[in-house]
Amino acid sequence: MTNPIQDFNQRIIDEFRAHHGRVGGPFEGGRLILLTTTGARTGTPHTTPVGYLPDGGDRILVIASAGGSPRHPDWYRNLVAHPQVTVESGVFTYEAKAVVLAGEERDRAFARAVDSDRGWAAYQEKTDRVLPVVALHEIARPGPPNINASSPGEAIRLVHDAFRRELALIRKELYSGTSTLGAQLRVNCLTFCQGLHNHHTGEDVAMFPFLADRHPEAAPAIDRLRTEHERIATLVEELRQTLSGTDLDAVRPEVDRLTTELEAHLTYEEEQLIPLLDRA
């Protein structure tokens, strides 16, 4: 006899993996990961689609809401027993250590979640249990990140598309939010900015020199991309400074400006470098 919940989850998992993190249905347009835990009793791996919150740095947050059920979800009981988990973002796959937040740290994180989506409060109101908030800390490994791509060119495109999706989601939140800049929205923006900085730094240090050495004819394009990195870094810094306030009307034009220039940059880079990467 089939389990409807398992069947639903498996359809989401299959769609997520087939489309590198893009899904339809109730998760469409949201932030979603696949979380693989080790069964508390069985020791076998179990994969579950879970919504998440950016939290800056090397961790994200997940909330064991189970829709307001009186029982903790299985994935939560699993990670309490076995804190090492696997996270799939649609682009990256990595190991992480799960840490259950407690006390004021948990309460602050949950308040941010409610600030961004009242649905979390509705789940809490349905149950007597305190909904656990779990931080998933990426475990650093030597070597390049594990990107779910079949070629270097595809890897660049997938990373770029992940930035596009996150920035589109941030813009949606900015334009559909209240009259003030919520704490979680500020974290979302700052996390995006840090990720973009890390990506461009990696390109400047590793990918650009690699391509310049093998394709001297690409020097003008690479020089232009380096210059664009500097311009985007300036826009990101201006956005960071604006985020220190609470005025959405000040933040929106900064995000719009960054969106326009970043999209032009990503498109040019894909046109110029993906053919070279795939040849290399």
BANU-873005 format. One line per field, with one value per residue (C-alpha): residue number from 1; residue in one letter; chain; x, y, z. Coordinates in Angstrom, 1 decimal. Layout:
<bafis>
seq: c(NUM_...)
type: c(a_...)
mol: c(A_...)
east: c(X_...)
north: c(Y_...)
up: c(Z_...)
</bafis>
This chain:
<bafis>
seq: c(1_2_3_4_5_6_7_8_9_10_11_12_13_14_15_16_17_18_19_20_21_22_23_24_25_26_27_28_29_30_31_32_33_34_35_36_37_38_39_40_41_42_43_44_45_46_47_48_49_50_51_52_53_54_55_56_57_58_59_60_61_62_63_64_65_66_67_68_69_70_71_72_73_74_75_76_77_78_79_80_81_82_83_84_85_86_87_88_89_90_91_92_93_94_95_96_97_98_99_100_101_102_103_104_105_106_107_108_109_110_111_112_113_114_115_116_117_118_119_120_121_122_123_124_125_126_127_128_129_130_131_132_133_134_135_136_137_138_139_140_141_142_143_144_145_146_147_148_149_150_151_152_153_154_155_156_157_158_159_160_161_162_163_164_165_166_167_168_169_170_171_172_173_174_175_176_177_178_179_180_181_182_183_184_185_186_187_188_189_190_191_192_193_194_195_196_197_198_199_200_201_202_203_204_205_206_207_208_209_210_211_212_213_214_215_216_217_218_219_220_221_222_223_224_225_226_227_228_229_230_231_232_233_234_235_236_237_238_239_240_241_242_243_244_245_246_247_248_249_250_251_252_253_254_255_256_257_258_259_260_261_262_263_264_265_266_267_268_269_270_271_272_273_274_275_276_277_278_279_280)
type: c(m_t_n_p_i_q_d_f_n_q_r_i_i_d_e_f_r_a_h_h_g_r_v_g_g_p_f_e_g_g_r_l_i_l_l_t_t_t_g_a_r_t_g_t_p_h_t_t_p_v_g_y_l_p_d_g_g_d_r_i_l_v_i_a_s_a_g_g_s_p_r_h_p_d_w_y_r_n_l_v_a_h_p_q_v_t_v_e_s_g_v_f_t_y_e_a_k_a_v_v_l_a_g_e_e_r_d_r_a_f_a_r_a_v_d_s_d_r_g_w_a_a_y_q_e_k_t_d_r_v_l_p_v_v_a_l_h_e_i_a_r_p_g_p_p_n_i_n_a_s_s_p_g_e_a_i_r_l_v_h_d_a_f_r_r_e_l_a_l_i_r_k_e_l_y_s_g_t_s_t_l_g_a_q_l_r_v_n_c_l_t_f_c_q_g_l_h_n_h_h_t_g_e_d_v_a_m_f_p_f_l_a_d_r_h_p_e_a_a_p_a_i_d_r_l_r_t_e_h_e_r_i_a_t_l_v_e_e_l_r_q_t_l_s_g_t_d_l_d_a_v_r_p_e_v_d_r_l_t_t_e_l_e_a_h_l_t_y_e_e_e_q_l_i_p_l_l_d_r_a)
mol: c(A_A_A_A_A_A_A_A_A_A_A_A_A_A_A_A_A_A_A_A_A_A_A_A_A_A_A_A_A_A_A_A_A_A_A_A_A_A_A_A_A_A_A_A_A_A_A_A_A_A_A_A_A_A_A_A_A_A_A_A_A_A_A_A_A_A_A_A_A_A_A_A_A_A_A_A_A_A_A_A_A_A_A_A_A_A_A_A_A_A_A_A_A_A_A_A_A_A_A_A_A_A_A_A_A_A_A_A_A_A_A_A_A_A_A_A_A_A_A_A_A_A_A_A_A_A_A_A_A_A_A_A_A_A_A_A_A_A_A_A_A_A_A_A_A_A_A_A_A_A_A_A_A_A_A_A_A_A_A_A_A_A_A_A_A_A_A_A_A_A_A_A_A_A_A_A_A_A_A_A_A_A_A_A_A_A_A_A_A_A_A_A_A_A_A_A_A_A_A_A_A_A_A_A_A_A_A_A_A_A_A_A_A_A_A_A_A_A_A_A_A_A_A_A_A_A_A_A_A_A_A_A_A_A_A_A_A_A_A_A_A_A_A_A_A_A_A_A_A_A_A_A_A_A_A_A_A_A_A_A_A_A_A_A_A_A_A_A_A_A_A_A_A_A_A_A_A_A_A_A)
east: c(0.0_1.4_2.0_0.5_2.9_5.9_4.6_4.1_7.6_9.1_7.5_9.0_12.4_12.4_11.3_13.8_16.7_15.6_15.3_18.2_16.1_13.1_9.7_6.1_3.1_3.2_6.9_7.0_8.9_10.1_13.4_13.7_16.4_16.5_17.6_19.0_19.1_20.0_17.1_17.2_16.1_16.9_20.2_19.1_19.1_15.9_15.5_12.8_12.0_12.3_11.9_14.8_15.8_19.1_21.1_24.4_27.8_28.0_24.6_20.9_17.9_15.1_12.0_10.5_6.9_5.3_2.4_1.7_1.4_1.6_4.6_8.0_8.7_10.7_13.6_14.0_14.1_16.7_19.1_18.8_20.1_22.5_23.5_25.5_23.2_23.4_22.0_21.1_20.4_19.7_23.1_25.4_25.4_27.3_27.5_26.3_26.2_22.7_22.5_19.2_19.0_17.9_16.8_17.0_18.9_16.0_13.4_15.1_15.5_11.8_10.7_12.6_10.8_7.4_8.4_8.9_6.0_3.1_2.5_5.1_3.1_0.0_1.8_3.0_-0.5_-1.8_0.4_1.5_5.1_7.7_8.6_12.3_14.7_17.7_20.9_22.6_26.3_28.1_31.1_34.1_35.9_39.1_38.8_36.1_32.4_30.3_28.2_25.5_26.6_27.9_30.4_32.2_30.0_26.8_28.2_28.6_25.1_23.5_25.3_24.2_20.6_20.7_21.7_19.0_16.3_17.4_17.6_14.1_12.7_14.3_12.8_9.4_9.7_10.7_7.7_5.1_6.3_5.2_6.4_9.5_12.5_12.1_14.9_14.8_14.6_17.7_19.5_18.3_19.9_23.1_23.5_23.0_25.6_28.1_27.5_27.9_31.2_32.5_31.6_33.3_36.4_36.7_36.4_39.0_41.5_41.0_38.7_39.8_43.6_42.9_41.0_43.5_46.4_44.7_42.8_44.8_42.2_39.7_41.7_39.4_36.3_38.0_39.3_35.7_34.3_36.9_35.9_32.2_33.1_34.4_31.3_29.0_31.1_30.4_26.7_26.7_28.4_25.9_23.1_24.8_24.9_21.2_20.3_21.5_18.2_14.6_13.2_12.0_11.8_15.5_16.4_14.2_16.0_19.4_18.2_16.7_20.0_21.9_19.5_19.8_23.6_24.1_21.8_23.8_27.0_25.9_24.6_27.8_29.9_27.8_28.1_31.9_33.1_30.9_32.1_35.7_35.0_33.4_36.2_38.8)
north: c(0.0_3.4_6.3_9.5_11.7_9.7_9.7_13.5_14.0_11.7_13.6_16.9_15.2_14.0_17.3_19.2_17.1_17.1_20.9_21.8_23.1_24.5_23.0_23.8_23.2_24.4_25.0_27.1_30.3_29.5_28.5_24.8_22.2_18.4_17.3_13.8_12.4_9.1_7.2_7.3_3.7_2.2_3.9_4.2_7.5_9.5_12.5_15.2_18.5_21.2_25.0_27.0_30.5_32.1_32.9_34.4_32.8_29.0_28.0_28.0_27.5_24.9_24.7_21.4_22.6_19.5_21.8_22.4_18.6_17.6_15.4_16.4_15.4_12.3_14.2_16.2_13.1_11.7_14.6_14.8_11.2_11.7_15.4_15.0_15.5_16.0_19.2_19.6_23.1_22.2_23.4_22.4_19.2_19.3_17.8_19.8_19.5_20.1_22.2_22.7_26.3_27.0_29.8_33.4_32.3_30.1_32.7_35.4_33.1_32.1_35.7_36.5_33.6_34.9_38.4_37.1_34.6_34.6_30.9_29.9_31.6_29.8_26.4_27.3_28.2_24.8_22.8_22.8_21.8_24.6_24.4_23.6_25.8_24.0_25.5_23.5_24.4_23.5_21.2_22.6_20.1_20.6_21.1_22.7_22.6_19.7_21.2_19.1_19.8_17.7_20.3_23.4_25.5_24.1_24.6_28.3_28.6_26.8_29.0_32.1_30.8_30.3_33.9_35.0_33.1_34.3_38.0_37.6_36.3_39.1_41.7_40.0_40.2_43.8_44.8_42.7_43.5_45.9_49.6_48.6_46.4_43.2_41.5_38.3_40.3_42.1_38.8_37.5_40.5_40.3_36.6_37.1_39.8_37.7_34.7_37.0_38.4_34.9_33.8_36.7_36.4_32.7_33.7_36.4_34.1_30.8_30.7_33.9_33.2_29.6_30.8_33.7_31.2_28.8_31.4_34.6_35.8_36.1_38.7_41.7_39.8_38.8_42.3_43.6_41.0_42.0_45.6_44.6_42.7_46.0_47.8_45.2_45.2_48.9_48.4_45.6_47.9_50.7_48.1_47.0_50.6_51.2_48.0_49.5_51.5_50.3_52.2_49.9_52.9_53.4_49.7_49.0_51.2_49.8_46.2_47.1_48.7_45.7_43.3_45.2_45.3_41.8_40.3_42.0_40.8_37.2_37.1_38.5_36.1_33.1_34.2_34.7_32.0_29.0_28.0_28.3_26.3_23.5_23.3_23.3)
up: c(0.0_-1.0_1.4_-0.1_1.8_0.6_-2.9_-2.8_-1.4_-4.0_-6.9_-5.5_-5.1_-8.6_-10.0_-7.9_-9.1_-12.7_-12.9_-10.6_-7.7_-9.7_-8.7_-9.1_-6.8_-3.2_-3.2_-6.4_-6.0_-2.5_-1.0_-0.9_-0.2_-0.2_3.2_3.6_7.2_8.7_10.2_14.0_14.3_10.9_10.1_6.4_4.5_4.1_1.8_2.4_0.7_3.3_3.1_4.5_5.6_4.6_7.7_6.3_6.4_6.1_7.5_6.7_9.0_8.7_11.0_12.1_11.7_10.1_9.3_13.0_13.7_17.4_16.6_15.3_11.7_11.1_9.6_12.8_15.0_12.6_12.7_16.5_16.6_13.7_13.3_10.0_7.1_3.3_1.7_-2.0_-3.1_-6.8_-7.8_-4.9_-2.8_0.5_4.0_6.9_10.7_12.2_15.4_17.2_18.3_21.9_24.1_22.8_19.6_18.6_19.5_17.5_14.4_14.7_15.0_11.8_10.1_11.2_10.1_6.6_6.5_8.9_8.0_10.6_13.3_12.2_12.4_15.9_17.0_15.9_18.3_21.9_21.0_20.4_16.8_16.6_14.6_13.2_11.8_9.1_9.1_5.9_6.6_4.7_2.4_0.4_-3.3_-5.5_-4.5_-5.6_-8.4_-10.0_-13.5_-16.4_-17.7_-16.5_-18.8_-17.4_-13.8_-14.5_-16.0_-13.0_-10.5_-12.4_-12.5_-8.8_-8.3_-10.7_-8.8_-5.4_-6.5_-8.2_-4.9_-2.9_-5.3_-4.9_-1.1_-1.3_-3.4_-1.5_2.0_4.6_4.8_6.7_6.0_8.0_9.7_7.6_4.4_5.4_6.1_2.7_0.9_2.9_2.3_-1.4_-1.4_0.4_-2.0_-5.0_-3.6_-3.0_-6.5_-8.2_-6.0_-7.1_-10.7_-10.4_-8.6_-10.4_-13.5_-15.2_-15.0_-16.2_-19.2_-20.0_-20.0_-22.4_-24.5_-25.0_-27.5_-24.6_-22.8_-23.8_-22.6_-19.3_-18.7_-19.2_-16.8_-14.2_-14.5_-14.2_-11.0_-9.5_-10.6_-9.1_-5.9_-5.6_-6.1_-3.5_-1.0_-1.6_-1.0_2.2_3.4_2.6_4.4_7.7_7.6_7.5_4.6_1.7_-0.6_-0.3_-0.7_-3.7_-6.3_-5.1_-5.7_-9.0_-10.1_-9.0_-10.8_-14.1_-14.1_-12.7_-15.4_-18.2_-16.6_-16.2_-19.8_-21.3_-19.2_-20.4_-24.0_-23.8_-21.4_-21.6_-25.0_-23.8_-20.6_-22.5_-25.0_-22.1)
</bafis>
